[in-house]
């Protein structure tokens, strides 16, 4: 099975039940995701954020717009969202840690995730 066969591009809303099914395929209680803040889509289901990042780049996303998150399916949104990924380390964009440091960007990501998980 190829990596891309289990990564999903979420461009229209899915239910929390569907999110839990995606989580069950890999980590059980958590789903890794990459959000494109320009296109307002996300990739879910990869083993690594880098896999999802590559998937979205292949679909035309721009690197500067992609941010890695984790979603814990037992928690309500937005508390379920954790801003922690190696792909977020971007000194060129003034983000020097695995976290998304810009609070406005965090809020933008939260809005996108909440629009895509109902």
C-alpha positions in Angstrom: 0.0 0.0 0.0 1.5 3.4 -0.9 1.6 6.2 1.6 -0.7 8.4 -0.5 -3.4 5.7 -0.6 -4.3 6.5 3.0 -3.8 10.2 3.0 -7.0 12.1 2.4 -7.4 15.6 1.0 -10.2 17.2 3.0 -11.7 19.9 1.0 -15.3 19.5 2.2 -16.6 18.8 5.7 -16.3 15.4 7.3 -17.9 14.3 10.5 -16.2 13.6 13.8 -17.1 9.9 13.3 -15.2 9.9 10.0 -12.2 11.6 11.7 -12.2 8.9 14.4 -12.2 6.2 11.6 -9.1 7.9 10.1 -7.5 8.0 13.6 -8.2 4.3 14.1 -6.1 3.4 11.0 -2.9 4.7 12.5 -2.6 6.1 16.0 -6.0 5.4 17.5 -6.6 8.6 19.5 -4.9 11.1 17.2 -4.7 12.1 13.5 -1.8 14.0 12.0 -2.8 16.7 9.6 -1.4 19.4 7.4 -3.5 22.5 6.8 -3.1 24.7 3.7 -4.1 28.2 5.0 -4.5 29.6 1.5 -6.6 26.9 -0.1 -8.4 26.2 3.2 -8.0 22.4 2.8 -6.1 19.8 4.8 -4.5 16.4 4.4 -5.2 13.8 7.0 -4.1 10.2 7.7 -0.4 10.1 7.0 2.2 8.5 9.3 4.3 11.7 9.2 3.4 15.3 8.6 6.0 15.3 5.9 4.0 12.7 4.0 0.9 14.9 4.1 3.0 17.9 3.2 4.4 16.2 0.1 0.9 15.1 -0.8 -0.4 18.6 -0.8 2.6 20.0 -2.6 1.9 17.4 -5.4 -1.6 18.8 -5.5 -0.4 22.4 -6.0 -0.1 23.8 -2.5 2.7 26.2 -1.7 5.2 25.3 1.0 4.7 28.6 2.9 1.0 27.9 3.4 1.3 24.4 4.9 1.3 23.9 8.7 1.4 20.7 10.7 -1.1 19.8 13.4 -2.3 16.9 15.5 -6.0 16.4 16.2 -6.9 14.4 19.3 -10.3 12.8 18.5 -11.4 12.4 22.1 -11.3 16.1 22.7 -13.7 18.8 21.4 -12.6 21.3 18.9 -10.7 23.6 19.1 -9.0 22.0 22.2 -8.3 18.9 20.2 -5.8 20.8 18.0 -2.1 20.6 18.8 0.3 22.8 16.9 3.3 20.5 16.9 5.2 19.3 13.8 8.7 19.3 12.5 7.4 20.9 9.2 6.5 24.0 11.2 10.2 24.8 11.9 10.7 27.7 9.5 13.1 30.4 10.4 12.5 32.1 7.1 8.9 32.7 8.2 9.9 33.6 11.8 8.7 30.3 13.1 11.6 28.8 15.0 10.0 25.9 16.8 7.8 22.9 16.1 4.8 24.9 17.3 2.9 27.5 15.3 4.1 30.5 17.1 1.9 33.2 15.5 -1.5 33.4 17.4 -3.3 34.9 14.3 -2.1 32.0 12.2 -3.2 29.5 14.9 -6.7 31.1 14.8 -6.8 30.8 11.1 -5.9 27.1 11.3 -8.5 26.6 13.9 -11.2 28.2 11.7 -10.2 26.0 8.8 -10.2 22.8 10.9 -13.6 23.7 12.4 -15.0 24.3 8.9 -13.8 20.9 7.7 -14.8 18.8 10.7 -18.4 19.0 11.7 
